[in-house]
Amino acid sequence: MAALVLRIKFPPTYPLIYKTLRIDANLTAAEAVQFIAETLNIPSESNIGLYLPDEKRWLDDDTPLSTYDSLQDVEHIEYKNKNDKTQQKGDKNNICCIIV
C-alpha cells in the first residue's frame, strides 16, 4: 500500500486549521474526504472536496490520489466546500463590486 503524507488546510469554521495525515494513495479523492472526516471526526458533506491551491484546481472525486504526481510536492491541499465562491480567489464569476 502506497501512502501520501498530506498537510490539509480546513475552512475557518472548522475547529482546526491544518492537520497532517497519512492517506492511502489508492483512495479516490471522494474516499479521501470520507477518510479525513472519519479520522478527525469532522463533517463530511456531499459537496466537500479536495482543492490544490497551487494549481487552482479541484481533485476529481473519482480519480485515485496516486494519479496526481504533484500531491507529493504541494505545501498543502484544502478540504473545503466546492460551492463556496468566497474562497475561490481568481474565480471570474465571483464579482464583489461593480462601480458605475
N, C-alpha and C positions, 0 to 999 in steps of 0.2 A: 504494500500500500504506500503510494507516494503521498506526501503531505506538504502543505504550504503553511508557512507561518505568516499570518497577515495581521497588520495593525488596522483595526477597524475604528472609524470615526462615526459617532452617533449624533442624531439631531439634538438640539439644545433642550428639548423637552424630556429627554431620557435621563435616567439617574446617573449615567456615566458618560464621559466624553470620548475616551479612547480605551480600547482593550485589544491586547494581542492574543490571538488564538491560533492553535494548530488545527488546520482543517484538511480533511481528505481531499486530495486534488481530483479524485474521480467523481465527486459530487457535482451536480449541476448548480448553477447559481441559485435556483429556487430551493434546492435541497440544502445548500449552504446557509441561506437565510433562515430556514427552519432549524438547522443545527445551531446556529448562533443564538436564535431566540430561546431554544430549549436549554442550551448550555448556560446562558446568562439570565434566564428567567425574565425575558423582556417580551413585549408584544410582537407578534408575528402576523401582521395583517396581509391580505392578499395583494395589496399594492406596494409592499415593501420590496426594494430591490437593492442590488449592489452596483455602485457607481464608481467609475475611475475618474477622479477629478483631473488628473494629469492629462488624460486623453479626451476628457469631456464626453464620455460615453458610458452607457449602461451595459452591464454584462447581460447577455441573453439568458433568460430563465431556463431554457432547455439545453444549454451548452455546458459541458463539463469545464470546471475551472482549469484543468490541465491543458486545455487548448489555448489559454491566454498566456503566452510567454511573458508578457510584461508584468504579470502579477508578482513575479519573484523580485522585481526591481522597483516597484512602486513604494512610495513613502507610506501611503495608507490607501484604503478603499473606504467608501462611505456606505453605511447602512441607512437608507432613507426612503421616504415616500416618493414614488415615481410621479405622483400628481402634484407635488408641492412645487409650484412655479417660483416661489420666493427664494428657493435655494439654488435654482438653476441659473447661475450667472452666465451671461452671454446668450441667453435664450432670446431670440429676436421677437418672439411673441409675447414676452414678458415686459411690457412697456409700463414704466412707472408714471411718467407725467408727459403731457404734451402742452407746450406753451404756444399759444397762437398770437 
